[in-house]
Amino acid sequence: METYFLKNDDLLKFYERIEQEYDLYVPVKAESALKYEYEGKAKLPAADYFLKKFSQVNKEEIVFNEYRTVEPTRAFLTHYKEDIGNYKERPQALCGIKNCDIFSLKVQDFVFLEGKEVDPLYKARRDNTLLISGDCPHFKEVCFCRAFDINPYPAEGFDFNLSPLNNGYLLDVASQKAKMIALSLKGILMPATLGQLSGRAAKRESVNRRMDEHLAQHKIPKKEVLQEIVLSGYNSGVWQDEMRTCVECNGCVFMCDTCHCFLLSEDSPSGNARRLRLWDGCLLKNFTKVAGGANPLRLRYMRLRNRYLKKFDFFIANLGYQACCGCGRCIEVCPGKIDIRRILRKLYEEKYIPAN
């Protein structure tokens, strides 16, 4: 991997070069309705970031997102509603991807690329997507990637990675297609110095320390016990307690970066038959309903439990890691304030901490 220094004033030139070959999506900032959450005496940021097409935004709107965007990365690889008949899209470049998103792509790749059949639409998009990731200098209250040993900065899985410094960025060049682009940008890329690399390491260590201090109050179980506590808690009352505020909006599923279930539907507009793929999810009432009308997950608490079994049993058993990246999107979107961190903590306490 090669690492260069890119001045702040040259970042736009970098984006313009990417735009020559790709539909480039860049982060823009929007103020959240939530003002601030407090971490001791320090304020945690609560602003939101969205990805928008570079060609459609005012250049002064483009920012470096300090943590993950609102939309999950999978939304750019499997659209919530799409015709799966053919693929006619320009290659895309996604800027502002974070390490939690990169982790989630391992789950998506397993589902769509590593089974008996390869999904041709997903593969085409995956092959034609340039990933421009970035370090997280800050985090939101709902972020908990470090609880699962996922750092707020990537080490692999990207094409380019941007690490902010005081007067510019360190640019990691990791893939062959990224190297070809970097070769054409020699005029604005300078080899990184030892001082710059040391400065980045210090920044990364600082955010790790601050996040660990923040997460200590949530007492999230270590990833090594996730499968055990979910299985042992199969008959726990936690599921029914937590689902009392659920309104079945399915927001947690649609915002999840590792969820992947879909429904195939036939459509015939103007007499032309189409096969559509629609996002589906295990918290929807009809998700497991069969033709005869029976539904093995007819109650909400059963569906919530099934969701956790899939994330923390099935994937750990088959891949060795959980299908949760700690992005916190499901916590943020839930109108019922259902918190995955709280559920995991309760399951752990039921198994390992005797009641008084």
KEZAFI-990893 format. One record per residue (C-alpha): x, y, z; residue number from 1; residue in one letter. Coordinates in nm, 2 decimals. Example, Ala and Ser with C-alpha at 12.3 -4.5 7.8 and 13.67 -1.06 7.14 Angstrom:
BEGIN
ATOM      xx      yy      zz  pos  code
ATOM    1.23   -0.45    0.78    1     A
ATOM    1.37   -0.11    0.71    2     S
END
This chain:
BEGIN
ATOM      xx      yy      zz  pos  code
ATOM    0.00    0.00    0.00    1     M
ATOM    0.13    0.35   -0.09    2     E
ATOM    0.05    0.66    0.12    3     T
ATOM    0.06    1.01   -0.01    4     Y
ATOM   -0.02    1.36    0.13    5     F
ATOM   -0.30    1.55   -0.04    6     L
ATOM   -0.34    1.92    0.04    7     K
ATOM   -0.69    2.06    0.14    8     N
ATOM   -0.68    2.28   -0.17    9     D
ATOM   -0.63    1.98   -0.40   10     D
ATOM   -0.91    1.76   -0.27   11     L
ATOM   -1.15    1.90   -0.53   12     L
ATOM   -0.90    1.81   -0.80   13     K
ATOM   -0.89    1.46   -0.67   14     F
ATOM   -1.27    1.43   -0.68   15     Y
ATOM   -1.28    1.58   -1.03   16     E
ATOM   -1.04    1.31   -1.15   17     R
ATOM   -1.25    1.04   -1.00   18     I
ATOM   -1.56    1.19   -1.17   19     E
ATOM   -1.40    1.14   -1.51   20     Q
ATOM   -1.45    0.76   -1.48   21     E
ATOM   -1.72    0.72   -1.22   22     Y
ATOM   -2.05    0.85   -1.09   23     D
ATOM   -1.90    1.00   -0.77   24     L
ATOM   -2.10    1.03   -0.45   25     Y
ATOM   -1.96    1.27   -0.19   26     V
ATOM   -2.06    1.35    0.17   27     P
ATOM   -2.26    1.66    0.26   28     V
ATOM   -2.37    1.77    0.60   29     K
ATOM   -2.71    1.82    0.75   30     A
ATOM   -2.80    1.93    1.10   31     E
ATOM   -2.98    1.67    1.30   32     S
ATOM   -3.29    1.73    1.50   33     A
ATOM   -3.09    1.59    1.79   34     L
ATOM   -2.86    1.87    1.90   35     K
ATOM   -2.60    1.70    2.12   36     Y
ATOM   -2.55    1.40    2.34   37     E
ATOM   -2.31    1.44    2.62   38     Y
ATOM   -2.00    1.23    2.69   39     E
ATOM   -1.90    1.33    3.04   40     G
ATOM   -1.82    1.70    3.00   41     K
ATOM   -1.75    1.68    2.63   42     A
ATOM   -2.02    1.71    2.36   43     K
ATOM   -2.06    1.44    2.11   44     L
ATOM   -2.16    1.56    1.76   45     P
ATOM   -2.51    1.48    1.63   46     A
ATOM   -2.50    1.62    1.27   47     A
ATOM   -2.59    1.39    0.99   48     D
ATOM   -2.41    1.32    0.67   49     Y
ATOM   -2.56    1.20    0.34   50     F
ATOM   -2.40    1.09    0.01   51     L
ATOM   -2.49    1.30   -0.30   52     K
ATOM   -2.38    1.30   -0.66   53     K
ATOM   -2.07    1.51   -0.71   54     F
ATOM   -2.22    1.65   -1.03   55     S
ATOM   -2.54    1.77   -0.85   56     Q
ATOM   -2.40    1.95   -0.54   57     V
ATOM   -2.25    2.29   -0.49   58     N
ATOM   -1.89    2.22   -0.43   59     K
ATOM   -1.88    2.43   -0.11   60     E
ATOM   -2.13    2.18    0.04   61     E
ATOM   -1.88    1.89    0.02   62     I
ATOM   -1.73    1.80    0.35   63     V
ATOM   -1.52    1.52    0.51   64     F
ATOM   -1.77    1.32    0.71   65     N
ATOM   -1.64    1.26    1.06   66     E
ATOM   -1.84    0.94    1.10   67     Y
ATOM   -2.06    0.71    0.89   68     R
ATOM   -2.34    0.85    0.67   69     T
ATOM   -2.71    0.81    0.74   70     V
ATOM   -2.77    0.57    0.45   71     E
ATOM   -2.62    0.22    0.46   72     P
ATOM   -2.36    0.14    0.20   73     T
ATOM   -2.56   -0.16    0.08   74     R
ATOM   -2.82    0.09   -0.06   75     A
ATOM   -2.57    0.15   -0.35   76     F
ATOM   -2.51   -0.21   -0.42   77     L
ATOM   -2.87   -0.36   -0.39   78     T
ATOM   -3.13   -0.09   -0.44   79     H
ATOM   -3.45   -0.11   -0.23   80     Y
ATOM   -3.65   -0.16   -0.55   81     K
ATOM   -3.50   -0.26   -0.88   82     E
ATOM   -3.55   -0.44   -1.21   83     D
ATOM   -3.31   -0.73   -1.20   84     I
ATOM   -3.34   -0.80   -1.57   85     G
ATOM   -3.02   -0.62   -1.68   86     N
ATOM   -2.74   -0.40   -1.57   87     Y
ATOM   -2.67   -0.07   -1.75   88     K
ATOM   -2.51    0.16   -1.51   89     E
ATOM   -2.20    0.38   -1.51   90     R
ATOM   -1.93    0.27   -1.25   91     P
ATOM   -1.98    0.44   -0.92   92     Q
ATOM   -1.74    0.58   -0.66   93     A
ATOM   -1.85    0.61   -0.30   94     L
ATOM   -1.66    0.86   -0.09   95     C
ATOM   -1.71    0.88    0.29   96     G
ATOM   -1.73    0.50    0.35   97     I
ATOM   -1.62    0.41    0.70   98     K
ATOM   -1.47    0.09    0.85   99     N
ATOM   -1.81   -0.02    0.99  100     C
ATOM   -1.94   -0.01    0.63  101     D
ATOM   -1.64   -0.20    0.50  102     I
ATOM   -1.70   -0.47    0.76  103     F
ATOM   -2.06   -0.50    0.66  104     S
ATOM   -1.96   -0.56    0.30  105     L
ATOM   -1.81   -0.89    0.41  106     K
ATOM   -2.16   -1.00    0.50  107     V
ATOM   -2.31   -0.88    0.18  108     Q
ATOM   -2.03   -1.05   -0.02  109     D
ATOM   -2.09   -1.38    0.16  110     F
ATOM   -2.46   -1.37    0.08  111     V
ATOM   -2.45   -1.25   -0.28  112     F
ATOM   -2.11   -1.38   -0.41  113     L
ATOM   -2.00   -1.68   -0.20  114     E
ATOM   -2.30   -1.92   -0.22  115     G
ATOM   -2.38   -2.18   -0.47  116     K
ATOM   -2.51   -1.91   -0.70  117     E
ATOM   -2.35   -1.56   -0.76  118     V
ATOM   -2.59   -1.27   -0.79  119     D
ATOM   -2.49   -1.11   -1.12  120     P
ATOM   -2.63   -0.77   -1.05  121     L
ATOM   -2.46   -0.74   -0.71  122     Y
ATOM   -2.13   -0.87   -0.86  123     K
ATOM   -2.15   -0.62   -1.15  124     A
ATOM   -2.20   -0.33   -0.91  125     R
ATOM   -1.94   -0.45   -0.66  126     R
ATOM   -1.68   -0.49   -0.94  127     D
ATOM   -1.76   -0.14   -1.08  128     N
ATOM   -1.76    0.04   -0.74  129     T
ATOM   -1.46    0.24   -0.62  130     L
ATOM   -1.45    0.27   -0.24  131     L
ATOM   -1.30    0.59   -0.10  132     I
ATOM   -1.31    0.53    0.27  133     S
ATOM   -1.21    0.76    0.55  134     G
ATOM   -1.10    0.76    0.91  135     D
ATOM   -1.35    0.86    1.18  136     C
ATOM   -1.21    1.16    1.39  137     P
ATOM   -1.53    1.16    1.59  138     H
ATOM   -1.83    0.94    1.66  139     F
ATOM   -2.19    0.96    1.75  140     K
ATOM   -2.35    0.85    2.07  141     E
ATOM   -2.50    0.55    1.89  142     V
ATOM   -2.17    0.43    1.74  143     C
ATOM   -2.03    0.12    1.90  144     F
ATOM   -1.80   -0.04    1.65  145     C
ATOM   -1.51   -0.08    1.90  146     R
ATOM   -1.73   -0.30    2.12  147     A
ATOM   -1.68   -0.56    1.84  148     F
ATOM   -1.31   -0.48    1.78  149     D
ATOM   -1.39   -0.29    1.47  150     I
ATOM   -1.17    0.02    1.46  151     N
ATOM   -1.30    0.36    1.35  152     P
ATOM   -1.05    0.36    1.07  153     Y
ATOM   -0.99    0.10    0.80  154     P
ATOM   -0.69   -0.12    0.73  155     A
ATOM   -0.82   -0.31    0.43  156     E
ATOM   -1.12   -0.35    0.20  157     G
ATOM   -1.09    0.00    0.03  158     F
ATOM   -0.94    0.14   -0.29  159     D
ATOM   -0.85    0.48   -0.14  160     F
ATOM   -0.86    0.59    0.22  161     N
ATOM   -0.85    0.95    0.34  162     L
ATOM   -0.71    1.04    0.69  163     S
ATOM   -0.76    1.40    0.78  164     P
ATOM   -0.46    1.60    0.91  165     L
ATOM   -0.44    1.97    1.00  166     N
ATOM   -0.37    2.10    0.65  167     N
ATOM   -0.47    1.81    0.43  168     G
ATOM   -0.52    1.43    0.41  169     Y
ATOM   -0.31    1.12    0.40  170     L
ATOM   -0.42    0.92    0.10  171     L
ATOM   -0.38    0.54    0.11  172     D
ATOM   -0.38    0.38   -0.23  173     V
ATOM   -0.46    0.01   -0.19  174     A
ATOM   -0.59   -0.14   -0.52  175     S
ATOM   -0.47   -0.16   -0.87  176     Q
ATOM   -0.75    0.07   -1.01  177     K
ATOM   -0.67    0.32   -0.74  178     A
ATOM   -0.30    0.31   -0.83  179     K
ATOM   -0.38    0.39   -1.20  180     M
ATOM   -0.58    0.70   -1.08  181     I
ATOM   -0.30    0.80   -0.84  182     A
ATOM   -0.04    0.78   -1.13  183     L
ATOM   -0.24    1.05   -1.31  184     S
ATOM   -0.24    1.28   -1.00  185     L
ATOM    0.14    1.30   -0.95  186     K
ATOM    0.12    1.67   -0.96  187     G
ATOM   -0.08    1.70   -0.64  188     I
ATOM    0.03    1.39   -0.45  189     L
ATOM    0.34    1.40   -0.23  190     M
ATOM    0.49    1.10   -0.05  191     P
ATOM    0.38    1.10    0.32  192     A
ATOM    0.64    1.19    0.57  193     T
ATOM    0.72    1.00    0.90  194     L
ATOM    0.58    1.30    1.09  195     G
ATOM    0.25    1.28    0.90  196     Q
ATOM    0.22    0.91    0.96  197     L
ATOM    0.30    0.95    1.33  198     S
ATOM    0.04    1.23    1.35  199     G
ATOM   -0.22    1.00    1.20  200     R
ATOM   -0.14    0.72    1.44  201     A
ATOM   -0.18    0.96    1.73  202     A
ATOM   -0.52    1.08    1.61  203     K
ATOM   -0.63    0.72    1.56  204     R
ATOM   -0.52    0.63    1.91  205     E
ATOM   -0.71    0.93    2.05  206     S
ATOM   -1.04    0.84    1.90  207     V
ATOM   -1.00    0.48    2.01  208     N
ATOM   -0.94    0.59    2.37  209     R
ATOM   -1.24    0.83    2.37  210     R
ATOM   -1.47    0.57    2.22  211     M
ATOM   -1.37    0.31    2.46  212     D
ATOM   -1.44    0.55    2.75  213     E
ATOM   -1.78    0.63    2.60  214     H
ATOM   -1.87    0.26    2.55  215     L
ATOM   -1.77    0.16    2.90  216     A
ATOM   -2.10    0.30    3.03  217     Q
ATOM   -2.31    0.08    2.79  218     H
ATOM   -2.14   -0.24    2.91  219     K
ATOM   -2.17   -0.41    2.57  220     I
ATOM   -2.07   -0.78    2.59  221     P
ATOM   -1.75   -0.88    2.41  222     K
ATOM   -1.80   -1.04    2.07  223     K
ATOM   -1.67   -1.38    2.20  224     E
ATOM   -1.99   -1.43    2.41  225     V
ATOM   -2.25   -1.30    2.16  226     L
ATOM   -2.35   -1.63    2.02  227     Q
ATOM   -2.37   -1.79    2.37  228     E
ATOM   -2.59   -1.52    2.53  229     I
ATOM   -2.83   -1.51    2.23  230     V
ATOM   -2.88   -1.89    2.23  231     L
ATOM   -2.91   -1.91    2.61  232     S
ATOM   -3.15   -1.62    2.61  233     G
ATOM   -3.39   -1.79    2.36  234     Y
ATOM   -3.67   -1.80    2.63  235     N
ATOM   -3.58   -1.47    2.79  236     S
ATOM   -3.84   -1.21    2.87  237     G
ATOM   -3.61   -0.95    2.71  238     V
ATOM   -3.77   -1.00    2.37  239     W
ATOM   -4.12   -0.93    2.48  240     Q
ATOM   -4.01   -0.64    2.70  241     D
ATOM   -3.83   -0.47    2.42  242     E
ATOM   -4.10   -0.52    2.15  243     M
ATOM   -4.36   -0.33    2.35  244     R
ATOM   -4.26   -0.01    2.19  245     T
ATOM   -4.21   -0.15    1.84  246     C
ATOM   -4.44    0.00    1.57  247     V
ATOM   -4.32   -0.25    1.30  248     E
ATOM   -4.19    0.03    1.07  249     C
ATOM   -3.89   -0.20    0.98  250     N
ATOM   -3.66    0.11    0.99  251     G
ATOM   -3.40   -0.09    1.17  252     C
ATOM   -3.39   -0.35    0.89  253     V
ATOM   -3.38   -0.10    0.61  254     F
ATOM   -3.11    0.11    0.77  255     M
ATOM   -2.90   -0.19    0.87  256     C
ATOM   -2.58   -0.23    0.66  257     D
ATOM   -2.56   -0.61    0.70  258     T
ATOM   -2.93   -0.70    0.63  259     C
ATOM   -2.98   -0.85    0.29  260     H
ATOM   -3.32   -1.03    0.26  261     C
ATOM   -3.53   -0.95   -0.04  262     F
ATOM   -3.85   -1.04   -0.21  263     L
ATOM   -3.89   -1.12   -0.58  264     L
ATOM   -4.20   -0.97   -0.75  265     S
ATOM   -4.35   -0.98   -1.10  266     E
ATOM   -4.47   -0.65   -1.26  267     D
ATOM   -4.62   -0.59   -1.60  268     S
ATOM   -4.64   -0.22   -1.67  269     P
ATOM   -4.77   -0.15   -2.03  270     S
ATOM   -4.77   -0.52   -2.10  271     G
ATOM   -4.39   -0.55   -2.05  272     N
ATOM   -4.31   -0.81   -1.78  273     A
ATOM   -4.04   -0.72   -1.53  274     R
ATOM   -3.90   -0.90   -1.23  275     R
ATOM   -3.84   -0.67   -0.94  276     L
ATOM   -3.63   -0.72   -0.63  277     R
ATOM   -3.76   -0.55   -0.32  278     L
ATOM   -3.59   -0.52    0.02  279     W
ATOM   -3.76   -0.74    0.27  280     D
ATOM   -3.70   -0.80    0.64  281     G
ATOM   -3.76   -1.04    0.93  282     C
ATOM   -3.95   -0.79    1.14  283     L
ATOM   -4.23   -0.76    0.89  284     L
ATOM   -4.53   -0.96    0.99  285     K
ATOM   -4.56   -1.15    0.65  286     N
ATOM   -4.19   -1.23    0.62  287     F
ATOM   -4.23   -1.59    0.72  288     T
ATOM   -4.60   -1.64    0.63  289     K
ATOM   -4.64   -1.94    0.41  290     V
ATOM   -4.90   -2.02    0.14  291     A
ATOM   -5.14   -2.20    0.37  292     G
ATOM   -5.15   -1.90    0.60  293     G
ATOM   -4.93   -2.03    0.88  294     A
ATOM   -4.67   -1.81    1.03  295     N
ATOM   -4.40   -1.95    1.26  296     P
ATOM   -4.30   -1.60    1.36  297     L
ATOM   -4.64   -1.45    1.40  298     R
ATOM   -4.56   -1.25    1.71  299     L
ATOM   -4.33   -0.94    1.72  300     R
ATOM   -4.10   -1.07    1.99  301     Y
ATOM   -4.04   -1.39    1.79  302     M
ATOM   -3.94   -1.18    1.49  303     R
ATOM   -3.70   -0.97    1.71  304     L
ATOM   -3.55   -1.29    1.85  305     R
ATOM   -3.51   -1.44    1.51  306     N
ATOM   -3.33   -1.12    1.39  307     R
ATOM   -3.07   -1.16    1.67  308     Y
ATOM   -3.03   -1.53    1.62  309     L
ATOM   -2.94   -1.46    1.25  310     K
ATOM   -2.69   -1.19    1.34  311     K
ATOM   -2.53   -1.34    1.64  312     F
ATOM   -2.57   -1.72    1.59  313     D
ATOM   -2.60   -1.80    1.22  314     F
ATOM   -2.33   -1.58    1.10  315     F
ATOM   -2.09   -1.65    1.38  316     I
ATOM   -2.14   -2.03    1.32  317     A
ATOM   -2.09   -1.99    0.95  318     N
ATOM   -1.84   -1.71    0.91  319     L
ATOM   -1.68   -1.67    1.26  320     G
ATOM   -1.80   -1.32    1.31  321     Y
ATOM   -2.13   -1.14    1.38  322     Q
ATOM   -2.36   -0.97    1.12  323     A
ATOM   -2.34   -0.64    1.31  324     C
ATOM   -2.08   -0.37    1.24  325     C
ATOM   -2.17   -0.14    1.53  326     G
ATOM   -2.28    0.16    1.32  327     C
ATOM   -2.58    0.23    1.54  328     G
ATOM   -2.81    0.32    1.25  329     R
ATOM   -3.08    0.09    1.39  330     C
ATOM   -3.07    0.27    1.73  331     I
ATOM   -3.09    0.61    1.57  332     E
ATOM   -3.38    0.54    1.34  333     V
ATOM   -3.61    0.35    1.59  334     C
ATOM   -3.91    0.55    1.70  335     P
ATOM   -3.96    0.30    1.99  336     G
ATOM   -3.61    0.36    2.12  337     K
ATOM   -3.51   -0.01    2.09  338     I
ATOM   -3.14   -0.03    2.15  339     D
ATOM   -2.93   -0.33    2.04  340     I
ATOM   -2.67   -0.24    2.30  341     R
ATOM   -2.92   -0.26    2.58  342     R
ATOM   -3.06   -0.59    2.46  343     I
ATOM   -2.72   -0.76    2.44  344     L
ATOM   -2.63   -0.62    2.78  345     R
ATOM   -2.95   -0.76    2.93  346     K
ATOM   -2.90   -1.10    2.78  347     L
ATOM   -2.54   -1.10    2.92  348     Y
ATOM   -2.66   -1.00    3.26  349     E
ATOM   -2.93   -1.27    3.27  350     E
ATOM   -2.67   -1.54    3.20  351     K
ATOM   -2.37   -1.42    3.39  352     Y
ATOM   -2.49   -1.18    3.67  353     I
ATOM   -2.71   -1.35    3.93  354     P
ATOM   -3.02   -1.16    4.04  355     A
ATOM   -3.01   -1.03    4.40  356     N
END
